[in-house]
Amino acid sequence: MRGAAGRETEYLVTNGGELPIGAPLLGKNVAWGAGSGIVSSLVGLASGIILGRMLGPGGMGEVSYVLWLVGLVAVVAGLGLDHAYKRFLAELTGAGRLQDARALGAWTLVRSGAACLLAATALWFFGGRWLTGVGVRSSSIAVLYLSIWGSSLIEAWVQGALRFRFLALTQVSRGLVQLPVLFITTALAGADGGCLAYAAGNLAATVPWFVFWLRRGSLPRMAVPPELRWQVWSYAAVIWLGSMVSYWVWNRAELFFLERWSNAQEIGFFAAGGAVAALVGRGPALLTMPLQTHFAARFGRDGLSGVRPGYMLSTKATAALAVPIAFVCAVLADRIMGLLYGSLFAGAIEPARIQIAAVVLSVVLAPGAAAIYGVGRPGIHLANNALGVLLVAVTCFILVPRYGAVGAAWARLAVG
């Protein structure tokens, strides 16, 4: 089919009509993904500033540790189904198998929901015992987990359906609720209130779109073909293992070692530095947000030959953007930290500089990871991350007890 400019354009058919599967769709999704990422980064940064200003490094450290630990539970209890759903929804849509794509939504919701209820029950009754010394109630931990589960499932649907404009709207909804609620609840209930504010933001980003998902008929009573079920479970199993390993390697596992061998203040320093570093890398990383589902759709249509051009272009673009931005921000880290968090966070300046360097490495490698997952070969990434687990444990064991947040930052850079 030819577009308005007379050029050949490929289309995929979805429940919402035809979408151009090549450059037009990728360009739009990059733009919407960028908008979503910018909003998400700003909301995350503003939330950290509120926590730091109102609770100090210690209180911010407590909330950061709870968020990290609940996120780990979400990965373990998720069984990899949200990632599998996102990937196969994109591939099935790209192949024109719309009925199978819709049926997969109901199949995923039932199984993921059952695992979620078990995990939430365990957190409700035992979460407080696992977090002794942290001022957060078990009920708040369970509510936070439920909100994270719902948010991850909705984001999987939005990305798998290649409708990234919805993803941007979810982030706006989250910010409009989370920031004012965070200001109020931290003043009233400290770290416990902070965790509830994050849950409120997740729910605001989830509930409206979940209702929309149901009304669009995305959950019909149709059976998923046995062959597809086997493919989804096989992919989910590898993704599940890979996600647990990846979470430990890439999602600040250093917090675990800081909590064990240091104190909440050092956790706050490391978290504040990591927030600034993440914001620095967010710009170049925004280019990679739609890549996994785009690669999956192209792979479903054209095989590996359809994936290579986008991979090469995105890798070069992220490298060209990441390095100069990171250099400038590392030089100005002392001023940035003082402006955002105040003088109490002077101990976060050096961790911020080190983590900025680590973010550059991860951003440049992101398109390759998206391509690996998009073509259905997550085992490669799993093997790589398995080595990272060992490296994180060894470096943190050596550096964190002696150097605190700075040692944790060097451990992060060593993993890359």
N, C-alpha and C positions, 0 to 999 in steps of 0.2 A: 504494500500500500504506500502511496506517495503522500508526503506531507504538504503543507502550504507552500514551501519553498521548492517543491518539485523533487526533493530528495527521497530516496527510498527509506521508509520508516517501518520498523517491526512493531507489532502490537500484541499485547496479551489481553485476554478477555477475563474480566473479573465480575463479581456481583454488581459492582458499581459502574460497569461499562468497559470500554476499551482503554487500555493504557499503553503508551509507547514504551516498549521494553528496553530500547537502546539508550542513546545519549539523552533524549528529552526527559525520560523518566528518571534516569540517574541524576541529571542536573537538578530537577525539581526536588528529588529526595535529598540530595546533598544540601540544598538550600533550606529545606524544612528541617533536616537533621541538624544543620548548623544552628538554626534558630532555637531548636529544642535544646541543644547542648549549651548554647549561650545562657539561656534562661536557667537551665539546671545548674550550671556553674555559678551563676550569680546568686541563685537561691542558696546553694551550698556554702558559698563564701559568706553571704550575709548571715546565714544561720550560725556559722562558726564565730563570726564577729560578735553576734549577740551573746552567744555562750561565753566567749572569752571575756567580754566586757562585764557581764553580769555575774558570772560564776568564778572568774579567774582561771588560771592554768589548771588547778586541781579539779574544779567542777567540770571544765571542758574535757579534761582527761577522762573523768568518769563516764560522761555521756558518749564520748568517742569509743571507749572500750565496750560499752553496752551495744552500741550500734554495730561495731565490728563483730562481736560475738553472736548477736542475733542474726546478722547477715550470714555468718557461717552456718548457723542452724538452718536458715532458709535454703542454703545451697545443698546441705545434706538431705533435708526432707523433701527438696524439690525433685529428686530422682532424675534430674536432667530433662524432665518433660517439657518445661517451658522453652528451653533451647531447641529441643527436637521439634516441637510444634512450630516455632518460628521458622526453622529451616525447611521443614516439609510443607508448610503452608505456602511458602514462597515457591518451592519447586513444583508443587501440584498446581498452583495458579499459573505458573509459567508454562506448564504442559497442558493447560486447559481442562484439568480434572477438577472442576468446581464442586461437584457433589462430594467427592472424596475429601476435598479441602474443608468443606463445611462440616462433614461428619467427624473429621479429626478434632474439631473444636470441642464437641460434646465428649468425645472419648478422652481427651486430655483433661478437661475440667473435672470429670468424675474421679479419675485416678489421682490427679494432683491434689484435688480437694480432700480426698480421704487421707492422704499423707499429711496434708496441712493440719487437719483436725487433730491427728495424733500428736504431732509436734507441738501444737498450741496447747493441748491439754497438759503435756509434760512440762512446758514452760510455766504454765499457770500454777502448777502445784510444786514444782521443784526449782524454778528459775532463781528465786531468791537465795536458795541454798548454794547454788553454783556461783553466785556473785556476792559472797560475804564481804562486808566492808564497803560496798557500793550502795549509795542511797537511792536505789531504784526498786520498786515493788515487783513481785512476780506477776501480778495482773497487768502492770504496765509493759512488762517484757513480752507477755503473750499477745497483747493488743498490738504492740509494735511489730511482732512477727507476722500476725495476720495481715496487717497493712502492707508489709513488704511482699508477702505472697501474692496478694491481689494485684499490686502494682506491677510485679514482674510478669504475671500472666497477661495482663492487659497490654503491656508493652510488647510482649511476644506476638500477640495478635496484630497489633498495629504495624509492627515492623514486617512480620511475615506477609501481611496483606499489602505491603508496599504503600501504605498510607501514612507517610511520615508527617503530614500536616496535623494529623490527630495527636501524634507524639508531642509536637510542639504545644498543642493546647493542653495536654495533660500536665506539662511542666509549668505552664502559666497557672493552672488551677492549683497545683501544689504550692507554688510560691505565694499566691494570694491568701491562702489559708495558713500555711506553715509559719511564715514570718511574724504576723501579728500574734498568733497563738503562742509562738515560742517566747515572745517578749513577755506575755502575760503569765504563762505557766512557769517559766523559770523564776520569775519574781515571787510567785506564790509557793512553788513546790521544789525549787532547785533542780537537781539532776533528774529526778523523777518527772517533773513537769516538762523538762526538755525532751525526754524520750516520748512523752505523750504528744508533744507538739509535732515531732517527726511523724508519728503515727497519723495524726490529723491531716498532715500534708499528703501522705500517701493515700489516705482514704479519699481525699478531695480529688486526687488524680485518678482514682480507680472507679468509684461508684458510678458517676455519670456515664462513663464509657462502657462499663459492664452492662448497664441497662440498655445502652445503645446496641451493644453486641447482641443481646438477647432479642431486641426488637427487629434487628436486621435479619433474623432467622439463621444466625450462625450456629445454632445448637439444635439441629433437626434430629429426629429419631431415625438415623440411618446407620447401618453397620459399616465399620471400617473394614475394608478387605483384609483377609488374613495376611497376605503378603506385605501389605502396607504396615500392619500392626507389628510384624516381625522387624521390618526395617526401622520403624520408629523406636521400638524397644532396644534394638541393637545399637542404634545411634545414641539413644538416651543413656544407655549404660556406659558407653565410652565417654560421652559428654559429662555424665555425672561424676565419674572418677576424675576426669580432666578438670571439671569445675572445682571440685574440692581441692585438688592439687593447685589449680590456678589461683583460687581464692587465698590459699595459704601463701603462695609465692607473691602474688601481685596486689593483694588487698590489705596491706599493712599488717602482716603477721607479726611484725615487730612489736605491735601493741601487746600481744600475748606475753612476750619476754619482758617488756617494760613493766607490765603489771606484776609479773612474778619477781623480778630482780631489781626494780627501781620503785617509782612512786607515781601517783596520779599527775603530779606537776610535770614530770618528764614526759608522760603520755600527752599532756596538753601541749608541750613544746613541739613534740614530734608531729602531732595532729595539725597544729597550726601551720608549721612549715610545710607539711604535706598538702594542706589545702591551697596554699599559695602556689606550690609547685604544680598541683593538678590544674589550677587555673591557667598557668603559663602554657602547659601542654595541651590545654583544651582546644585552642584555636586550630592548630594543625590536625588534632585528632578528630575534629568535627568533620573533616573530609572523609574519614573512614567509617562514619556511623552507618550509612546505608549499604556498605560494601558486601557484608555477608549475605544478606538477602538478595542483593543485586547479582552477586556471583552465583548464588543458588539458582536464581531464575535463568540466568544465562547458561549455566551448566545443564539445567533441565531441558533447554532448547537446543544448544549448540555443542555441549560437551566442553572439554578443557579449552578448545580453541576460542570459545566465547569468553573465557575468563582472563586470559593472558593480557590483552590490551589494557583493561581496566586496572589490573594489578600493577603493571609497570608504570602507568601514568600516576596512580595514587601514591605509590612509593616515592617517586621523584618529587611530587608536590609536597608531601608531608615533610620530607627531609629539607627541602628548600625553605620551608616556613619555620620549622622547629628550631633549628640551630641559632639563627640570629635573634629570635625572640627570647630564647632561653639565656643567651649571653647577656643581653641588656638587663633582664630581670634579675639575674644572679648578681650583677654588679650593684644594682639598686635594692638588693634584698633588705638591707638594714632600714632604709627609708620606708619601704613597703610594709614591713612588719610593724614598725613604729606607728605608721599612719593607721593601719587597720586594727591592730590589737592593743597598742599602747605599750608603755615602758615595762609592764610586768612580763611581757613576752620577749624580752631581749635574748633569753636563752633559746629562742626559736630561730634566730637569724642564721646561724651556721647549719642547723638541720635543713632549713629551707634551701640554702644554696646547694647543698649536696643532693637533695631530692629533686631539684630542678634538673640537674645533670642526668639523674636516673630517668626522669620523665622523657627526656629527649630520646633516649635509647628505645624506650617502650613505644613511643609514638611512631618512630621510623619503622619499627617491626610490625606495627598493627595491620597494615594491608596484607602482609603475608599470612598472619593468623586468620584474618577474615576469609582469605581465599581457601585456606586449608579446611575451615569449617564449612564454607559454602559448597565445596565439592564433595563433602561427606567423608573427609579423612581426618577426623579429630585425633586419631591415635598418634599422629606425628607430633601434635602439640602436647599431648599427654606425656609422651616420652621426654620432651624437652622440659616440661614443667616438673617432672619427677626429679630431674637433676637439680632444679631450682629449689625444691623442698629441702634437700640435703644441704645446699649452699646457704639457705636462709637460717637453718637450724645451727649450723657450724659457726657462721659469722656472728649471729646474735648471741650465741653462747659465749663467744670470745669477747665481743665488743660491748654488749649492753650492760653487763654488771659493772664495768669499769667506767664507761663513757656516757651512759644514759642515752638521751635522745640523739646526741651526735653519733654515738656508736651505732644506734639503730639506723640512722640515715646512711652511714657508710655501708652497713649491711644491705640496705635497699639498693645502693649504687652497685654493689658487687653482684647482685642478682641481675641488675640491668632492667 
